[in-house]
Amino acid sequence: ILMDIQLPEVSGLDVIKWLKEDDATKAIPVIAVTAFAMKGDEERIREGGCEAYISKPISVSMFLDTVRHFAGAV
């Protein structure tokens, strides 16, 4: 799952929490894609349940490498 952390109606971290609490979705890897790039943001987002963190602007090669890595996990 590619998850933007800054959603209009709800925090992406809340959505991730709901996904990780559900037996049907908790094993699906979540990759955070976010404009949050301040010190501590990556740690906070990973602690929120994300397996990976990609900050915007996105490096295409890093994005593809990350998605490929986790695509094999499901």
C-alpha positions in Angstrom: 0.0 0.0 0.0 1.3 3.5 -0.9 0.0 5.8 1.7 0.1 9.6 1.7 0.4 10.8 5.3 -1.3 14.1 4.7 -4.8 13.2 3.6 -7.6 15.8 3.4 -10.1 14.2 5.8 -8.0 11.9 8.0 -4.4 11.4 8.9 -2.6 8.7 6.9 -1.2 7.5 10.2 -4.7 6.9 11.4 -5.5 4.8 8.3 -2.3 2.8 8.8 -3.2 2.1 12.4 -6.6 0.8 11.2 -5.0 -1.4 8.6 -2.5 -2.8 11.1 -5.3 -3.6 13.6 -7.2 -5.6 11.0 -6.2 -9.2 10.6 -7.1 -9.1 6.9 -4.7 -6.3 6.2 -2.1 -6.1 8.9 0.5 -8.1 7.0 0.4 -5.9 3.9 3.4 -3.6 3.7 2.7 0.1 3.9 5.0 2.6 2.2 4.6 6.2 3.3 4.9 8.7 0.6 4.9 12.2 2.2 6.1 15.7 2.1 7.0 15.5 5.8 10.7 15.5 5.7 11.6 17.3 8.9 14.0 15.7 11.5 12.1 13.0 13.3 9.3 12.6 10.7 10.6 9.3 9.3 11.0 7.8 12.8 7.5 8.9 13.8 6.0 7.6 10.6 7.8 4.2 10.8 6.7 3.9 14.4 3.2 4.5 13.1 3.4 1.2 11.2 5.0 1.9 7.9 7.6 -0.5 6.6 9.2 2.2 4.4 9.3 5.9 4.1 9.7 8.0 0.9 9.8 11.8 1.1 8.7 14.1 -1.7 10.0 15.1 -4.1 10.3 11.4 -5.0 13.4 9.9 -6.5 12.1 7.6 -9.2 14.8 5.1 -8.8 14.4 4.9 -5.0 10.7 4.7 -5.4 10.9 1.8 -7.8 13.5 0.0 -5.7 11.3 0.3 -2.6 8.1 -0.9 -4.3 9.9 -3.8 -5.9 11.4 -4.8 -2.6 8.0 -4.9 -0.9 6.0 -6.3 -3.9 7.8 -9.6 -3.4 6.7 -9.7 0.3 3.0 -10.2 -0.5 
